[in-house]
Amino acid sequence: MTVLRIDASIQGDRSASSALADLALAEFEAIRPDEPKVSRHLGADPLPSEAWAAATAARFVEPEARSAAQSSALELAQTVARELAEADAAILALPLYNWGVSQHVKTWIDLAVAGAAPGTRLLDGTPVLLLTSRGGAYGPGTGREGWDHNTGYLRHVLAGVWGADLSVVEREMTLVGVNPALDKFTDAAAVVRREAEEAARAAGRALAVRTERHLAA
């Protein structure tokens, strides 16, 4: 039994998405303190971008004919896929970058696909909490409405393709206090942050309950 945690921020200890994941995991662990954890930080320790092409090519080559790079890449891809398939729950802190998923997250997803049999639902029925953050505001009526190509894509992959029992917590306006042009939104951003942190705590507790039900099913 394991809980899988994936982070993808390049902001280190200033990461808004990782901070939300910390809150959620603390609540999860308060209910399930003995759950072993498997962690990857895609921002701090990126997966090699060239591994996906090598792993994909390896599947079309007999094992004895594979190059060392192909064999290594396929082994990595299978490890990534196995971490997902063996998780009893997952906490994923995956922020928006440049209006979409980061290259680190895309490589992780591509490797997981390459490491599993075609059509495998790697998170089939697994309780998963996605925590995502955005520097600006992307809601209806804003100048960036429709520019978030991160959250919808992740919903499709995690739930639609991999079959996760998915819940999502979002935080916007994380660049307020960083970009002086956004100073006028300080009060609004504080409210958004507080609401997101409360939602992350509640989602962490709910994830623990959903995990118990999943394991008992």
N, C-alpha and C positions, 0 to 999 in steps of 0.2 A: 504494500500500500504506500503510495507516494502522492505528494502534492507537488506539481510542477510549477515553478515560477520562471517566467521569461521577462527580462527587461530589455529595452532597446534604446533608451535615451543616450545622447552624447553629452549630457549636461552634468554628469557626475552627481555629487551630493546636492546639486541645485535642481535636480529633475523633479518636475511636478508629477509626472506619471508614476515614477518610482515612489514618491512620497505617498501617493494614494495607495499604491500596492503595499507599502509598509503598514499603513493603517488597516487595510483589509486583512493582511496576513496576521497581524497581531490579534484581531478579533477571531479569526479562524483558529489560531493556535490556542486561544483561551478556551475554546470548546473542544478542540482536538489536539491536545498538546504533544501527543506522541507520534503524530503523523510524520514520517520521514520526508525530507525535502530534496528535490532535484532542481538545481538552478542553472540558468544560462543568462549571461548578460551580453546581448548581441552588440550593444554599443561599446562596452569596455573591452570585449574580447570577440571581435567580429568573426563570423564564419568566412572562410576564403571564397571570394566571389567566383573564382574559376572552378570551384568544386562541383557546382551543379552540372555544367556542361560535361565534365569528365565522368560524373556519376551516371548521367543519362546515357552517355555513349557506352559505358561499361555494361549496361543491361543488354546491349545488342552484340556483345562479344563473349565468346566462351571464356570461362574463368581462366583457363591456362593461357589464353591469348591476350589477356588484359595487360596494359602497361601498369607500372607501379603507381603512377598517378591515378589511373582509373580505379584500381583496386582500393587505394587509400580513400579516394573520394566516395566510392560506393559504400565503404565501411562507415564513413562519417555520415552519409545520408541515412543509412540504416539505423545508426545510433540516434540521430535526430528523430526519425520516425518512431523508433521504439520508445523514446522518452515520452512522446505524446500518447502512444497506444497503451503504455503501462501506467499512466497517471490515473489516480482516482479522483483528482480535482486539479484545476489549473488556474493560476493567477497570472494574467498577461498584462504587462505595462508597456503599451505600444503607442507612442505619441505620433501625431501628425507632423510630417516634415515636408516642406515644399508642396503642400496640398495633397499629399498622398502618404503611402507607407514608405519608410526609409529603405534604402538599398539593403541594410542589414536584415530587416524583417522579410523583405522579398526573397533574399537568399535563403533564409531559414525556411520559409514556406516552400520554395522550390526544392530544396534538399529533402524536406520531409516527403514531398510528393515522389521524388526520385527514389527514396529509400523504402517505399512501400509498394505493394502490388497495386496495379491500376484499379481505381475505384474504391480503395480501402478507406473506410470511415474511421480515421485515426482517433477521433474523440467521440465515438458513437455512444451517446447517452451520458457522457462524462460532464459533470458540473464544471463550468468554466466561467470565470469572471474576467472580462476585458476592461481595463482601465486605460482611457486614452485622454490626451490633452491637446489643446490647440492654443497657439499664441494669441490669436485674435478672436473675433466673434464671427460665427458662420451661420447664424440662425436666419429665419425668414425676415426679410426687410433690410438685412445688413449688406454692405458692399461685397462681402465674400459669400453670400448665399449661393449654395451649389458648388462651392470650391473644395469642400471636404471630400476628397476621394480616398480617404483612409478608413473611416468608420464603416461605411457601407461595404467596401471591399472585404474588410476583416469579418464582418457579419456573414457575408456570403461564403468565405472560406471556412471559418470556424464552425458555423452552424449548418450552412447549406451543403458544403462539400464534405467536411469532416464529422458532421453530426453532433456537435457539442450541444449540451443543454446550457445555453448561453445567456448571461446577463451582462449589462454594460453600464459603466459609470463614466461620465464625461466631464471634463473641466475645460472651460474656455478662458480666454483673456489672460493667459499666463505671462504675456509680455508687458502687461501693465506693471509699472515699477521698474521696468528694464528699458523700455523705449519711451523717452520723454514725450513723444507725440501722443501717447496714450494716457497721460497723467489725468486728464479730465474724466477718465473712467475708473478712477481709483476706488471709489465707493462701490460701484457696481461690481467691479472685479472681486472685491472683498466678500461680497454676498455670494457670488458664484463660487469662490473658493470654499467658503464655509459650507455651502450646500453640497459641494462635491465631496468634501471630507466626511460630512455626515453620511452621505450616500455610500461612500467607500466602506465606512465602518459597518453600516447596516448590511451591505452586500457581503462583507466578509463573514458576518454571523450567519447570513442566509446560505452562503456557500458551504459552511460547515454542516448545516442541517441537511442541505441537499446531498452532500457527500454521504452522510449517514444513511439516508434513504437509498441512495444509489448502491451502496455496498450491501444493503440489506435486501435489495431486489433480486 
